């Protein structure tokens, strides 16, 4: 459904921009860790380096970006500004960033129980602050046309709540508190984190940003409403089946999740096929994301070693789907923020404000996508020959992140220089 956008409700530029600029640094750290550890980082999903890399990407890169985008998206699209946006952003940014570093260090370096307790406390505080602010924003009166967006964000935020609760329990266990069923709890934590939070909210955001930035028609209302709601319901059913030990129901629910995700992939690819506008780099990122999500669904049902299957599925969802989609969004959102705030709020002369497409030009974004694509292909193949491919995958991904950091930082520096002028 097409809706009117209220750009006047935007928060100060540094509220979302602080999250969007910091996020690639965590992906760079994960890439350097992979290049450093090599084979040890991809030999198993349980290896310390793998766990550290996973949380640097899911918490530091993906969640940091998603939270920053929500600070921008909710007031503009839904008319639901986050209350006390600046202090909430400060607490969330510091807590999410420092908590991710502590947790990744504890997992990767094998630090003692105090580090896990500290990570649980810091990330818990940041998560509660962000979720409470989101809850208050979503409870307010909103634009009726944005009901699907609000419901989708609520469901994804519920998935994040469960993810943080399960993750906190595991962190306390690693710190010596409690004795849960670790394998079951880890599967629940990973499923809610990847599907109930990352995939769900990326889909919810894509319903807004793909028509906005890619010039496609609006998604059908059945997609906007159905995908988040059905995914949440299926994850609840899967969790109940896993807790109850009913393997047949668990498999049946997994097939339902697969069908739902493939439905979303098909609808998104059709969006690009039907549009009249010429493809740009953002299109390449989104197509790669959709292909990888479909690939992850298919890999999940392959009759291969369970550890390798889980590792490959995680690579396709995190590095292939989520990172591709978010890289593409960053190249759209950050230049738009710089352009808009220069034009409307910074007091710069209109003749000196560059166009959105010149703030970060197309060739730079295309260069980053190519490096990211090569890095992903190497990373996907690395579990088959980790001793040969792991380090090159880490190096290529590190270069891709350096290009992204350079481009986004350049946009921020341009904003500062033109605002002073």
C-alpha positions in Angstrom: 0.0 0.0 0.0 1.4 3.4 -0.9 1.5 5.9 2.0 2.5 9.4 2.6 5.9 9.9 4.2 6.4 12.5 6.9 10.0 13.6 6.5 9.5 16.4 9.0 9.3 13.8 11.8 12.9 12.7 11.2 15.1 12.5 14.3 18.4 14.4 14.4 20.7 13.0 11.8 23.2 11.5 14.3 20.6 9.4 16.0 20.3 6.9 13.1 23.7 7.7 11.6 25.7 6.7 14.7 24.3 3.2 14.4 24.7 3.0 10.6 28.3 4.2 10.6 29.4 1.9 13.5 27.9 -1.3 12.1 30.4 -2.0 9.3 33.2 -1.8 11.8 31.9 -5.0 13.5 31.7 -6.8 10.2 35.2 -5.7 9.5 36.3 -7.2 12.9 34.6 -10.5 12.0 36.3 -10.5 8.6 39.7 -9.9 10.2 39.0 -12.6 12.7 38.3 -15.1 9.9 41.4 -14.1 8.0 43.4 -14.5 11.2 42.0 -17.8 12.4 41.5 -19.4 9.0 40.4 -23.0 9.1 39.7 -22.9 12.9 36.9 -20.3 12.2 34.9 -22.6 9.9 35.7 -26.1 11.1 32.5 -26.3 13.1 29.6 -24.1 14.3 30.8 -24.7 17.8 34.4 -23.4 17.4 35.2 -20.3 19.5 36.1 -18.2 16.5 32.9 -19.2 14.7 30.8 -18.2 17.7 32.7 -14.9 18.0 32.3 -14.1 14.3 28.6 -15.0 14.4 27.8 -12.5 17.2 30.0 -9.8 15.7 27.9 -10.0 12.6 24.4 -10.6 14.1 24.7 -8.2 17.0 27.3 -5.7 15.8 26.5 -5.4 12.2 22.9 -6.6 11.6 21.2 -5.5 14.8 23.1 -2.2 15.0 22.0 -1.4 11.4 18.4 -2.5 12.0 18.0 -0.4 15.2 19.4 2.7 13.4 17.0 2.2 10.5 14.1 1.9 12.9 14.9 5.2 14.5 14.5 6.7 11.0 11.7 4.5 9.5 9.1 4.6 12.3 8.6 8.3 12.5 8.7 8.9 8.8 6.6 6.0 7.6 4.4 5.2 10.6 4.2 8.5 12.4 5.5 6.8 15.5 8.6 8.7 16.7 10.7 6.9 19.3 10.4 8.9 22.6 13.6 10.3 24.1 15.3 9.4 20.8 18.7 10.9 21.7 19.2 9.4 25.2 17.8 6.0 24.0 20.2 6.1 21.0 23.1 6.8 23.3 22.3 4.0 25.7 21.5 1.6 22.9 24.6 2.5 20.9 27.0 2.2 23.8 25.4 -0.9 25.2 25.0 -2.8 22.0 28.5 -1.9 20.8 30.3 -2.6 24.1 28.2 -5.7 24.9 29.0 -7.2 21.5 32.7 -6.6 22.0 32.6 -8.2 25.4 30.6 -11.2 24.3 32.7 -11.8 21.2 35.9 -11.6 23.2 34.5 -14.0 25.8 33.5 -16.5 23.2 36.6 -16.2 21.0 39.2 -15.9 23.7 37.6 -18.2 26.3 37.5 -15.6 29.0 36.1 -16.4 32.4 32.6 -16.3 33.8 32.8 -12.6 34.7 33.0 -11.7 31.0 29.9 -13.6 30.1 28.0 -12.1 33.1 29.1 -8.6 32.0 28.0 -9.3 28.4 24.6 -10.5 29.6 24.2 -7.4 31.8 25.3 -4.8 29.2 23.4 -6.4 26.3 20.4 -6.9 28.5 20.3 -3.3 29.5 20.7 -2.1 25.9 18.1 -4.5 24.7 15.6 -3.5 27.3 16.1 0.2 26.7 15.7 -0.2 22.9 12.7 -2.5 23.2 11.0 -0.3 25.8 11.4 2.7 23.6 10.1 0.8 20.5 7.1 -0.4 22.6 6.2 3.1 23.6 6.5 4.4 20.0 4.4 1.6 18.5 1.7 2.0 21.2 1.1 5.6 20.1 -1.4 6.8 17.5 0.0 6.1 14.0 -0.7 6.5 10.4 -3.5 4.0 9.5 -1.8 3.0 6.3 1.3 1.9 8.3 -0.6 -0.7 10.4 1.2 -3.6 8.6 4.6 -2.1 9.3 3.8 -1.5 13.0 2.5 -5.1 13.4 5.6 -6.5 11.7 8.0 -4.5 13.8 6.1 -5.6 17.0 6.4 -9.3 16.0 10.1 -8.9 15.1 10.7 -7.0 18.4 9.1 -10.0 20.2 11.5 -12.3 18.4 14.4 -10.1 19.5 13.1 -10.3 23.1 13.0 -14.1 23.0 16.5 -14.1 21.4 18.0 -11.9 24.1 16.3 -14.0 26.9 17.6 -17.2 25.5 21.1 -15.7 24.8 21.2 -14.3 28.3 20.4 -17.7 29.7 23.2 -19.3 27.7 25.7 -16.5 28.7 24.9 -17.1 32.4 25.4 -20.9 31.8 28.8 -20.2 30.2 29.6 -18.1 33.2 28.8 -21.0 35.6 25.1 -20.2 36.5 22.4 -22.8 35.8 22.4 -26.1 33.8 20.0 -25.9 30.9 19.7 -28.2 27.9 22.4 -26.3 26.0 21.9 -27.9 22.6 18.1 -27.3 22.6 18.6 -23.8 24.0 21.2 -23.0 21.3 18.9 -24.1 18.5 16.0 -22.0 19.9 18.3 -19.0 20.3 19.7 -19.3 16.8 16.3 -19.9 15.2 14.7 -16.9 16.9 17.7 -14.7 16.3 18.1 -15.5 12.6 14.5 -16.0 11.6 12.4 -14.3 14.2 14.6 -11.2 14.3 17.0 -10.8 11.4 14.9 -12.3 8.6 11.6 -11.1 9.9 12.6 -7.5 10.3 14.7 -7.4 7.1 11.5 -8.5 5.3 9.4 -5.9 7.1 11.9 -3.2 6.2 12.1 -4.4 2.7 8.4 -3.8 2.2 9.1 -0.1 2.7 12.5 0.5 1.3 12.3 -1.5 -1.9 9.4 0.5 -3.3 10.9 3.7 -1.8 14.4 3.4 -3.2 14.1 0.9 -6.1 11.0 2.5 -7.7 8.9 -0.7 -7.6 5.2 -0.9 -6.9 4.1 -1.4 -3.3 4.0 -5.0 -2.1 0.6 -6.7 -1.9 -1.1 -6.3 1.5 -1.1 -10.1 1.9 2.7 -10.1 1.8 3.1 -7.1 4.2 0.7 -8.6 6.7 1.1 -12.3 6.1 4.9 -12.9 6.1 5.7 -11.5 9.6 2.6 -13.0 11.2 2.9 -16.5 9.7 6.7 -16.6 10.4 6.1 -15.7 14.0 3.4 -18.3 14.4 5.4 -21.0 12.7 8.4 -20.3 14.9 6.2 -20.6 18.0 4.9 -23.9 16.7 8.5 -25.1 15.9 9.6 -24.1 19.4 6.8 -26.0 21.0 7.6 -29.1 18.9 11.3 -28.8 19.8 10.6 -28.5 23.5 8.1 -31.4 23.3 10.5 -33.6 21.4 8.0 -34.3 18.6 10.3 -34.7 15.5 7.5 -35.2 12.9 5.7 -31.9 13.9 9.1 -30.1 13.9 9.8 -31.3 10.4 6.3 -30.3 9.2 6.7 -26.8 10.6 10.1 -26.4 9.0 8.5 -27.2 5.7 5.9 -24.5 6.4 8.7 -22.0 7.1 10.4 -22.9 3.9 7.3 -22.4 1.8 6.7 -19.0 3.5 10.2 -17.8 2.9 10.1 -18.9 -0.8 6.8 -17.1 -1.2 8.5 -13.9 0.1 11.5 -14.4 -2.2 9.3 -15.0 -5.2 7.2 -11.8 -4.5 10.4 -9.7 -4.1 12.0 -10.9 -7.3 8.7 -10.2 -9.1 8.8 -6.7 -7.8 12.1 -6.1 -9.7 10.9 -7.9 -12.8 7.7 -5.7 -13.1 9.3 -2.3 -12.5 10.0 0.1 -15.4 13.1 1.7 -13.9 16.6 0.5 -14.9 18.4 -1.7 -12.4 21.0 -0.1 -10.2 23.5 -1.5 -7.6 20.7 -1.7 -5.0 18.9 -4.1 -7.2 22.0 -6.4 -7.3 22.2 -6.4 -3.5 18.6 -7.4 -3.2 18.6 -10.0 -5.8 21.7 -11.6 -4.2 19.9 -11.5 -0.9 16.8 -13.2 -2.3 18.8 -15.9 -4.1 20.8 -16.6 -0.9 17.6 -16.9 1.2 16.1 -19.4 -1.2 19.4 -21.2 -1.2 19.5 -21.4 2.6 16.0 -22.9 2.5 17.1 -25.6 0.1 20.4 -26.4 1.9 18.5 -26.9 5.2 16.8 -30.0 3.7 19.9 -31.6 2.1 20.9 -35.0 3.5 24.4 -33.9 4.6 26.3 -33.8 7.9 24.2 -31.7 10.3 27.0 -29.5 11.5 28.1 -28.7 7.9 24.4 -28.1 6.9 23.9 -25.7 9.9 27.1 -23.9 9.1 26.3 -23.5 5.4 22.7 -22.3 6.2 24.1 -19.8 8.6 26.5 -18.4 6.0 23.8 -18.1 3.4 21.4 -16.3 5.8 23.9 -14.0 7.6 26.5 -13.2 4.9 24.4 -13.9 1.8 20.9 -12.7 2.7 21.1 -10.2 5.5 24.5 -8.6 4.8 23.6 -8.1 1.1 20.3 -6.5 1.9 21.8 -4.3 4.6 24.8 -3.2 2.5 22.3 -2.2 -0.3 20.1 -0.3 2.2 23.2 1.5 3.7 24.1 2.8 0.2 20.6 4.3 -0.1 19.8 5.5 3.4 23.0 7.2 4.4 23.2 9.4 1.2 19.6 10.3 1.6 20.0 11.3 5.3 23.0 13.5 4.3 21.2 15.1 1.4 17.9 15.7 3.3 19.5 17.2 6.4 21.8 19.4 4.4 18.9 20.7 2.3 16.2 21.1 5.0 18.0 21.5 8.3 21.7 22.4 8.0 21.1 25.8 6.5 23.5 25.1 3.6 22.9 27.0 0.4 20.7 24.9 -1.9 23.1 25.4 -4.7 25.9 23.8 -2.7 23.9 20.7 -1.7 25.0 17.8 -3.9 22.5 15.4 -5.4 21.8 12.1 -3.6 23.5 10.1 -6.4 26.7 12.1 -6.1 27.1 11.8 -2.3 28.1 8.2 -2.8 28.3 7.6 -6.6 27.2 4.4 -8.3 30.7 3.1 -9.3 31.7 3.1 -5.6 28.7 1.1 -4.6 29.2 -1.3 -7.5 32.8 -1.8 -6.5 31.8 -2.7 -2.9 29.1 -5.2 -4.2 31.6 -7.0 -6.4 34.1 -7.5 -3.5 31.2 -8.6 -1.3 30.0 -11.0 -3.9 33.4 -12.6 -4.3 33.9 -12.8 -0.6 30.5 -14.5 -0.1 31.3 -17.1 -2.8 34.6 -17.9 -1.2 32.9 -18.0 2.3 30.2 -20.4 1.0 32.8 -22.7 -0.4 35.2 -22.5 2.5 33.5 -25.2 4.7 34.4 -27.7 1.9 38.1 -26.7 2.0 38.6 -24.4 5.1 42.4 -24.7 5.1 42.5 -23.2 1.6 39.6 -20.8 1.3 38.9 -19.5 4.8 41.6 -16.8 4.9 41.0 -15.5 1.4 37.3 -15.2 2.2 38.1 -13.2 5.3 40.5 -10.9 3.4 38.0 -10.3 0.5 35.3 -9.6 3.0 37.5 -7.2 5.0 38.3 -5.3 1.8 34.6 -5.1 1.0 33.9 -3.7 4.5 36.7 -1.2 4.2 35.2 0.1 0.9 31.8 0.4 2.7 33.3 2.2 5.7 35.2 4.6 3.4 32.0 5.4 1.4 29.8 5.9 4.4 32.4 7.9 6.3 32.9 10.0 3.2 29.2 10.9 3.2 29.3 11.9 6.9 32.5 14.0 6.4 30.8 15.7 3.4 27.8 16.5 5.6 30.0 18.1 8.3 32.0 20.1 5.8 29.0 21.5 3.9 27.1 22.2 7.1 29.9 24.3 8.3 30.0 26.1 5.0 
